[in-house]
């Protein structure tokens, strides 16, 4: 696993950024910024600590796929830690085998820091070698989209 980090400064309150990033009030705000990864990006589940959550999208064949995860921690307006433990392929959850082992126990962590009414979001994530370029290209664009959403 490779560890990557991305940061962005957003001129909005921590509470607003947290809400819009996670889609707490409306899932559409989560889907808006994560569309930079996949235009059909969404999630199924809850952001509560200990809850299972699926991060999904539809592929070019029209099949649902993505990550099977659990919320390891969620301290509202401070941090969220997501632990990936499986893959969703063609609507089936796969939690063991060689493809899963590459991702198993990878984390994606969001930290929200107040800076005089503005917010610094830090994303720390584990990814596989073959996704490093994709993440390095897609995550900054997605965070720019989040910034635009939060500042409007």
N, CA and C of each residue as an Amber inpcrd file, in Angstrom:
protein
   456
   0.8330000  -1.2000000   0.0000000   0.0000000   0.0000000   0.0000000
   0.8680000   1.2510000   0.0000000   0.4250000   2.2140000  -0.7630000
   1.0730000   3.5240000  -0.8040000   0.2160000   4.4950000  -0.0040000
   0.8720000   5.3850000   0.7340000   0.1580000   6.4060000   1.4920000
   0.2240000   7.7180000   0.7150000  -0.9330000   8.3290000   0.5300000
  -1.0250000   9.6120000  -0.1610000  -1.7050000  10.6150000   0.7550000
  -1.3950000  11.9040000   0.5370000  -2.0390000  12.9540000   1.3170000
  -2.3970000  14.1110000   0.3920000  -3.5980000  14.6480000   0.6110000
  -4.0670000  15.8050000  -0.1360000  -4.6410000  16.7990000   0.8600000
  -4.4180000  18.1030000   0.6000000  -4.9420000  19.1610000   1.4810000
  -5.5850000  20.2330000   0.6320000  -6.6160000  20.8510000   1.1920000
  -7.2230000  22.0020000   0.5330000  -7.7390000  22.9660000   1.5920000
  -7.6310000  24.2490000   1.2980000  -8.1360000  25.3110000   2.1730000
  -9.4450000  25.8080000   1.5690000 -10.5030000  25.8010000   2.3710000
 -11.8390000  26.1710000   1.8940000 -12.3770000  27.3170000   2.7480000
 -12.8450000  28.3600000   2.0890000 -13.4060000  29.5120000   2.7940000
 -14.8620000  29.2470000   3.1680000 -15.0290000  28.3520000   4.1310000
 -16.3400000  28.0080000   4.6860000 -16.0890000  27.3770000   6.0480000
 -17.1160000  27.3600000   6.8740000 -16.9610000  26.8030000   8.2210000
 -16.7390000  25.2900000   8.1630000 -16.1180000  24.7840000   9.2120000
 -15.8950000  23.3430000   9.3250000 -17.2320000  22.5960000   9.2410000
 -18.2490000  23.0840000   9.9310000 -19.5510000  22.4020000   9.9410000
 -20.1240000  22.3020000   8.5280000 -20.0000000  23.3600000   7.7530000
 -20.5250000  23.3500000   6.3790000 -19.7280000  22.3800000   5.5090000
 -18.4030000  22.4230000   5.6150000 -17.5510000  21.5470000   4.7980000
 -17.8190000  20.0840000   5.1520000 -17.8790000  19.7680000   6.4320000
 -18.1530000  18.4020000   6.9010000 -19.4890000  17.9170000   6.3240000
 -20.5170000  18.7350000   6.4570000 -21.8560000  18.3760000   5.9800000
 -21.8700000  18.1380000   4.4730000 -21.3010000  19.0590000   3.7100000
 -21.3470000  18.9420000   2.2540000 -20.4320000  17.8330000   1.7360000
 -19.2730000  17.6650000   2.3700000 -18.3390000  16.6260000   1.9190000
 -18.9440000  15.2410000   2.0920000 -19.5710000  14.9920000   3.2330000
 -20.1320000  13.6740000   3.5160000 -21.5660000  13.5080000   3.0150000
 -22.1720000  14.5920000   2.5890000 -23.5540000  14.5030000   2.1270000
 -24.5170000  14.2130000   3.2590000 -24.2630000  14.8050000   4.4330000
 -25.0780000  14.5480000   5.6230000 -26.5190000  15.0300000   5.4040000
 -26.6920000  16.2770000   5.0030000 -28.0220000  16.8400000   4.7910000
 -28.6160000  16.3520000   3.4750000 -27.7630000  16.2750000   2.4510000
 -28.2140000  15.8140000   1.1310000 -27.0910000  15.0290000   0.4580000
 -27.3590000  13.7560000   0.1590000 -26.3530000  12.9070000  -0.4610000
 -25.8420000  13.5030000  -1.7750000 -26.6360000  14.3620000  -2.4070000
 -26.2470000  14.9520000  -3.6940000 -24.9650000  15.7800000  -3.5880000
 -24.6760000  16.3500000  -2.4020000 -23.4390000  17.1370000  -2.2790000
 -22.2130000  16.2230000  -2.2890000 -22.3160000  15.0410000  -1.6760000
 -21.2380000  14.0410000  -1.7610000 -21.0560000  13.6180000  -3.2170000
 -22.1630000  13.3290000  -3.8880000 -22.1110000  12.8790000  -5.2770000
 -21.5290000  13.9470000  -6.1980000 -21.7580000  15.2230000  -5.8510000
 -21.2590000  16.3330000  -6.6720000 -19.7290000  16.3320000  -6.7450000
 -19.0600000  16.2730000  -5.5970000 -17.5920000  16.3570000  -5.6350000
 -16.9400000  15.0250000  -6.0060000 -17.5760000  13.9080000  -5.6470000
 -16.9800000  12.6080000  -5.9760000 -17.2260000  12.2020000  -7.4300000
 -18.0260000  12.9760000  -8.1480000 -18.2270000  12.7160000  -9.5850000
 -16.9050000  12.8360000 -10.3450000 -15.9180000  13.4840000  -9.7530000
 -14.5980000  13.6000000 -10.3950000 -13.8940000  12.2340000 -10.4450000
 -14.2970000  11.3040000  -9.5910000 -13.7530000   9.9420000  -9.6230000
 -14.5500000   9.0740000 -10.5970000 -15.8740000   9.2080000 -10.5180000
 -16.7840000   8.4560000 -11.3860000 -18.0810000   9.2640000 -11.4060000
 -18.6020000   9.5740000 -12.5880000 -19.8170000  10.4000000 -12.6640000
 -21.0120000   9.8150000 -11.9040000 -20.9810000   8.5200000 -11.6050000
 -22.0940000   7.8890000 -10.8900000 -21.7680000   7.6150000  -9.4210000
 -20.6930000   8.1940000  -8.9100000 -20.2860000   7.9560000  -7.5210000
 -21.3990000   8.2820000  -6.5270000 -21.5700000   7.3780000  -5.5660000
 -22.4970000   7.5950000  -4.4690000 -22.0780000   6.6900000  -3.3110000
 -22.8760000   6.6570000  -2.2790000 -22.6280000   5.7100000  -1.1940000
 -23.9520000   5.1490000  -0.7180000 -23.8800000   3.9780000  -0.1020000
 -25.0330000   3.3650000   0.5530000 -24.5880000   3.0200000   1.9670000
 -25.3340000   3.4750000   2.9410000 -24.9860000   3.2200000   4.3300000
 -24.9830000   4.5030000   5.1270000 -24.3990000   4.4260000   6.3000000
 -24.3620000   5.5690000   7.2130000 -22.9190000   5.8850000   7.5970000
 -22.7120000   7.1310000   8.0000000 -21.3880000   7.5990000   8.4160000
 -21.1480000   7.3920000   9.9100000 -22.0160000   6.6610000  10.5890000
 -21.8750000   6.4280000  12.0270000 -20.7200000   5.4700000  12.3020000
 -19.9790000   5.7240000  13.3890000 -18.8800000   4.8490000  13.7840000
 -19.3660000   3.4050000  13.8720000 -18.6170000   2.5030000  13.2630000
 -18.9470000   1.0850000  13.2820000 -19.8620000   0.6420000  12.1470000
 -20.4460000   1.6020000  11.4310000 -21.3880000   1.2600000  10.3560000
 -20.6700000   0.7960000   9.1000000 -21.3550000  -0.1160000   8.3930000
 -20.8780000  -0.5300000   7.0760000 -21.3340000   0.5250000   6.0700000
 -20.4700000   0.8210000   5.1000000 -20.8020000   1.7830000   4.0640000
 -20.1990000   1.2940000   2.7470000 -20.9680000   1.4040000   1.6820000
 -20.4990000   1.0180000   0.3520000 -20.2570000   2.2840000  -0.4550000
 -19.0710000   2.3980000  -1.0390000 -18.7530000   3.5060000  -1.9390000
 -18.8440000   2.9350000  -3.3420000 -19.8350000   3.3930000  -4.0940000
 -20.1450000   2.7130000  -5.3430000 -20.3000000   3.6510000  -6.5330000
 -20.1990000   3.0400000  -7.6770000 -20.4590000   3.7000000  -8.9460000
 -20.8340000   2.6300000  -9.9450000 -21.3010000   3.0710000 -11.0930000
 -21.6820000   2.1530000 -12.1570000 -20.5930000   2.1970000 -13.2270000
 -20.1370000   1.0260000 -13.6650000 -19.0790000   0.9810000 -14.6720000
 -19.6570000   1.0630000 -16.0890000 -18.7700000   0.9830000 -17.0740000
 -19.1900000   1.1160000 -18.4720000 -20.1380000  -0.0080000 -18.9230000
 -20.1650000  -1.1010000 -18.2060000 -21.0920000  -2.2040000 -18.5230000
 -22.4330000  -2.0470000 -17.7940000 -22.5530000  -0.9820000 -16.9990000
 -23.7890000  -0.7560000 -16.2570000 -23.8640000  -1.5290000 -14.9550000
 -22.7160000  -2.0920000 -14.5120000 -22.6910000  -2.8640000 -13.2690000
 -22.2110000  -2.0010000 -12.1040000 -22.8450000  -2.2240000 -10.9380000
 -22.4400000  -1.5170000  -9.7260000 -21.1560000  -2.1190000  -9.1810000
 -20.2230000  -1.2560000  -8.8060000 -18.9820000  -1.7270000  -8.2100000
 -18.4260000  -0.6830000  -7.2700000 -17.4130000  -1.0720000  -6.4950000
 -16.7930000  -0.1180000  -5.5880000 -16.1490000  -0.7920000  -4.3930000
 -16.1630000  -0.0840000  -3.2760000 -15.4950000  -0.5170000  -2.0580000
 -16.5090000  -0.8480000  -0.9680000 -16.2110000  -1.9170000  -0.2260000
 -16.9830000  -2.2730000   0.9670000 -16.1410000  -1.7830000   2.1500000
 -16.7290000  -0.9440000   2.9820000 -15.9610000  -0.2870000   4.0390000
 -16.7480000  -0.2140000   5.3310000 -16.0340000   0.1610000   6.3920000
 -16.6950000   0.4400000   7.6730000 -16.1510000   1.7730000   8.1770000
 -17.0030000   2.4650000   8.9080000 -16.5850000   3.7360000   9.5010000
 -15.8600000   3.4030000  10.8050000 -14.5370000   3.5610000  10.7860000
 -13.7170000   3.2470000  11.9540000 -13.8660000   4.3160000  13.0310000
 -14.0970000   5.5620000  12.5860000 -14.2570000   6.6780000  13.5260000
 -14.9840000   7.7970000  12.8170000 -15.8250000   8.5050000  13.5440000
 -16.4520000   9.7070000  13.0230000 -16.6810000  10.6470000  14.1900000
 -15.8550000  11.6690000  14.2550000 -16.0010000  12.7210000  15.2590000
 -16.5030000  13.9320000  14.4780000 -17.8190000  14.2150000  14.5450000
 -18.3890000  15.2740000  13.7170000 -17.5910000  16.5730000  13.7660000
 -17.3860000  17.1250000  12.5700000 -16.6750000  18.3920000  12.3650000
 -15.1990000  18.3350000  12.7490000 -14.6610000  17.1220000  12.9650000
 -13.2390000  16.9740000  13.2690000 -12.5560000  15.9730000  12.3510000
 -13.0590000  14.7250000  12.3470000 -12.3860000  13.7080000  11.5420000
 -13.3060000  12.5240000  11.2510000 -13.0040000  11.8710000  10.1380000
 -13.7060000  10.6550000   9.7370000 -12.6410000   9.6750000   9.2550000
 -12.7300000   8.4400000   9.7220000 -11.8020000   7.3920000   9.3040000
 -12.6050000   6.2360000   8.7280000 -12.3000000   5.8980000   7.4820000
 -12.9800000   4.8230000   6.7800000 -11.9850000   3.7050000   6.5210000
 -12.3570000   2.4830000   6.8770000 -11.5040000   1.3170000   6.6510000
 -12.1300000   0.4630000   5.5560000 -11.3810000   0.2610000   4.4780000
 -11.8640000  -0.5600000   3.3700000 -11.5250000  -2.0200000   3.6540000
 -12.5030000  -2.9100000   3.4520000 -12.2340000  -4.3330000   3.7180000
 -12.7820000  -5.2590000   2.6350000 -13.2880000  -4.6890000   1.5670000
 -13.7930000  -5.5400000   0.4960000 -14.0930000  -4.7520000  -0.7510000
 -14.4760000  -5.4790000  -1.7810000 -14.8260000  -4.8880000  -3.0670000
 -16.2560000  -5.2590000  -3.4030000 -16.9080000  -4.3730000  -4.1220000
 -18.2240000  -4.6560000  -4.6610000 -18.0350000  -4.8050000  -6.1640000
 -18.3690000  -5.9700000  -6.7020000 -18.2450000  -6.2150000  -8.1350000
 -19.5470000  -6.8090000  -8.6310000 -20.1510000  -6.1360000  -9.6240000
 -21.4300000  -6.5900000 -10.1900000 -22.4470000  -6.8630000  -9.0880000
 -22.5160000  -5.9530000  -8.1110000 -23.4820000  -6.0250000  -7.0160000
 -23.1920000  -7.1190000  -5.9880000 -22.0250000  -7.7720000  -6.0640000
 -21.6510000  -8.8010000  -5.0900000 -20.5250000  -8.2860000  -4.2070000
 -20.6830000  -8.4810000  -2.8980000 -19.6290000  -8.0970000  -1.9620000
 -18.5900000  -9.2070000  -1.8890000 -17.3440000  -8.8400000  -2.1210000
 -16.2330000  -9.7920000  -2.0640000 -15.3030000  -9.3230000  -0.9400000
 -15.1320000 -10.1620000   0.0850000 -14.3370000  -9.7380000   1.2400000
 -13.1010000 -10.6010000   1.4540000 -12.8030000 -11.4880000   0.4930000
 -11.5520000 -12.2380000   0.5800000 -11.0930000 -12.6100000  -0.8190000
  -9.7980000 -12.9560000  -0.9040000  -9.2140000 -13.3090000  -2.1890000
  -8.1320000 -12.3200000  -2.5790000  -7.3770000 -12.6120000  -3.6340000
  -6.2160000 -11.8110000  -4.0020000  -6.5220000 -10.3470000  -4.3160000
  -7.6420000 -10.0670000  -4.9860000  -7.9750000  -8.6710000  -5.2980000
  -8.2620000  -7.8770000  -4.0310000  -8.9560000  -8.4900000  -3.0910000
  -9.3160000  -7.8300000  -1.8350000  -8.0730000  -7.6250000  -0.9690000
  -7.1820000  -8.6190000  -0.9600000  -5.9830000  -8.5370000  -0.1140000
  -5.1370000  -7.3090000  -0.4430000  -5.1560000  -6.8760000  -1.6920000
  -4.4000000  -5.6720000  -2.0790000  -4.9210000  -4.4320000  -1.3510000
  -6.2320000  -4.3990000  -1.0880000  -6.8790000  -3.2310000  -0.4800000
  -7.1860000  -3.4150000   0.9990000  -7.1930000  -4.6590000   1.4620000
  -7.6720000  -4.9480000   2.8170000  -6.9740000  -4.0900000   3.8640000
  -7.7760000  -3.5570000   4.7530000  -7.3030000  -2.7110000   5.8480000
  -6.6780000  -1.4030000   5.3940000  -6.9950000  -0.9900000   4.1840000
  -6.5970000   0.3490000   3.7450000  -7.5430000   1.3670000   4.3600000
  -7.0170000   2.5180000   4.6990000  -7.8150000   3.5790000   5.3160000
  -7.9010000   4.7920000   4.4100000  -8.9970000   5.5180000   4.5630000
  -9.1680000   6.8360000   3.9540000  -9.6520000   7.7170000   5.0880000
  -8.8370000   8.7060000   5.4490000  -9.1100000   9.5440000   6.6100000
  -9.2610000  10.9980000   6.2000000 -10.3070000  11.6360000   6.7170000
 -10.5430000  13.0630000   6.4780000 -10.3880000  13.7940000   7.8020000
  -9.6200000  14.8770000   7.7920000  -9.4690000  15.7230000   8.9760000
  -9.9070000  17.1320000   8.6070000 -10.7240000  17.7380000   9.4800000
 -11.2510000  19.0830000   9.2600000 -10.6600000  20.0040000  10.3210000
  -9.9580000  21.0420000   9.8880000  -9.2930000  21.9500000  10.8330000
  -9.7940000  23.3750000  10.6270000 -10.2620000  23.9840000  11.7130000
 -10.7590000  25.3630000  11.6590000  -9.5900000  26.3400000  11.6220000
  -9.6420000  27.2790000  10.6790000  -8.6510000  28.3460000  10.5710000
  -9.3850000  29.6730000  10.4830000  -9.7660000  30.2130000  11.6470000
 -10.4660000  31.4980000  11.6990000 -11.7070000  31.5180000  10.8240000
 -12.5250000  30.4990000  10.9290000 -13.7760000  30.4470000  10.1790000
 -13.6680000  29.7780000   8.8230000 -12.4690000  29.5230000   8.3710000
 -12.2520000  28.7690000   7.1380000 -11.8280000  27.3540000   7.5570000
 -11.6830000  26.4660000   6.5850000 -11.4130000  25.0620000   6.9040000
 -10.2800000  24.5120000   6.0520000  -9.3740000  23.7890000   6.6970000
  -8.3860000  23.0060000   5.9700000  -8.8290000  21.5520000   6.0610000
  -9.0210000  20.9360000   4.8970000  -9.3630000  19.5190000   4.8320000
  -8.1000000  18.7710000   4.4400000  -7.7430000  17.7590000   5.2310000
  -6.6180000  16.8910000   4.9060000  -7.1700000  15.4960000   4.6680000
  -6.7830000  14.9120000   3.5490000  -7.1740000  13.5500000   3.2170000
  -5.9110000  12.6990000   3.2360000  -5.8980000  11.6680000   4.0670000
  -4.8170000  10.6860000   4.1040000  -5.4160000   9.3760000   3.6390000
  -4.8040000   8.7540000   2.6440000  -5.3760000   7.5070000   2.1670000
  -4.3130000   6.5020000   1.7780000  -4.7120000   5.2520000   1.8960000
  -3.8920000   4.1260000   1.4580000  -4.4460000   3.6920000   0.1060000
  -3.5590000   3.4400000  -0.8360000  -4.0030000   2.9690000  -2.1410000
  -3.0120000   1.9530000  -2.6860000  -3.4490000   1.2060000  -3.6620000
  -2.5580000   0.2350000  -4.2760000  -1.6940000   0.9420000  -5.3190000
  -0.5610000   0.3430000  -5.6070000   0.3970000   0.8980000  -6.5600000
  -0.2740000   1.2690000  -7.8860000  -1.1810000   0.4090000  -8.3570000
  -1.7940000   0.6630000  -9.6610000  -2.8440000   1.7810000  -9.6350000
  -3.1830000   2.3220000  -8.4520000  -4.1290000   3.4350000  -8.3730000
  -3.4720000   4.7560000  -7.9850000  -2.1550000   4.7710000  -7.7600000
  -1.4700000   5.9870000  -7.3260000  -1.6560000   7.1220000  -8.3320000
  -1.4000000   6.8760000  -9.6030000  -1.5240000   7.9330000 -10.6140000
  -2.9610000   8.4390000 -10.7040000  -3.9030000   7.5110000 -10.6900000
  -5.3220000   7.8750000 -10.7520000  -5.6900000   8.7750000  -9.5680000
  -5.2920000   8.3950000  -8.3640000  -5.6080000   9.1910000  -7.1700000
  -4.9160000  10.5510000  -7.2140000  -3.6450000  10.5640000  -7.6290000
  -2.9130000  11.8300000  -7.7150000  -3.5270000  12.7810000  -8.7400000
  -4.1570000  12.2320000  -9.7470000  -4.8160000  13.0600000 -10.7580000
  -6.2310000  13.4460000 -10.3240000  -6.9780000  12.4900000  -9.7760000
  -8.4010000  12.7000000  -9.4910000  -8.6780000  13.4290000  -8.1800000
  -7.9190000  13.1280000  -7.1280000  -8.2560000  13.7040000  -5.8130000
  -8.1640000  15.2250000  -5.7930000  -7.0960000  15.8380000  -6.3410000
  -7.0640000  17.3090000  -6.3290000  -8.2540000  17.9250000  -7.0820000
  -8.6670000  17.3150000  -8.1900000  -9.8290000  17.8210000  -8.9380000
 -11.0950000  17.6900000  -8.1030000 -11.2380000  16.5610000  -7.4090000
 -12.4160000  16.3420000  -6.5690000 -12.4510000  17.3570000  -5.4220000
 -11.3050000  17.6080000  -4.8010000 -11.2600000  18.5820000  -3.7030000
 -11.5090000  20.0010000  -4.2050000 -11.0720000  20.3180000  -5.4120000
 -11.3970000  21.6190000  -6.0060000 -12.9050000  21.7580000  -6.1930000
 -13.5520000  20.6730000  -6.5980000 -15.0070000  20.6550000  -6.7780000
 -15.6980000  20.8440000  -5.4210000 -15.1660000  20.1970000  -4.3780000
 -15.7070000  20.3700000  -3.0240000 -15.5740000  21.8240000  -2.5790000
 -14.4260000  22.4120000  -2.8250000 -14.1720000  23.8170000  -2.4640000
 -15.1870000  24.7300000  -3.1430000 -15.3770000  24.5120000  -4.4300000
 -16.3400000  25.3000000  -5.2090000 -17.7570000  25.1560000  -4.6190000
 -18.1300000  23.9420000  -4.2850000 -19.4390000  23.6570000  -3.7020000
 -19.6100000  24.3820000  -2.3610000 -18.5970000  24.3070000  -1.5160000
 -18.6740000  24.8850000  -0.1680000 -18.6210000  26.4110000  -0.1640000
 -17.9430000  26.9740000  -1.1250000 -17.7670000  28.4270000  -1.1370000
 -18.9070000  29.1560000  -1.8470000 -19.7770000  28.4210000  -2.5070000
 -20.9130000  29.0590000  -3.2000000 -22.1310000  29.1220000  -2.3190000
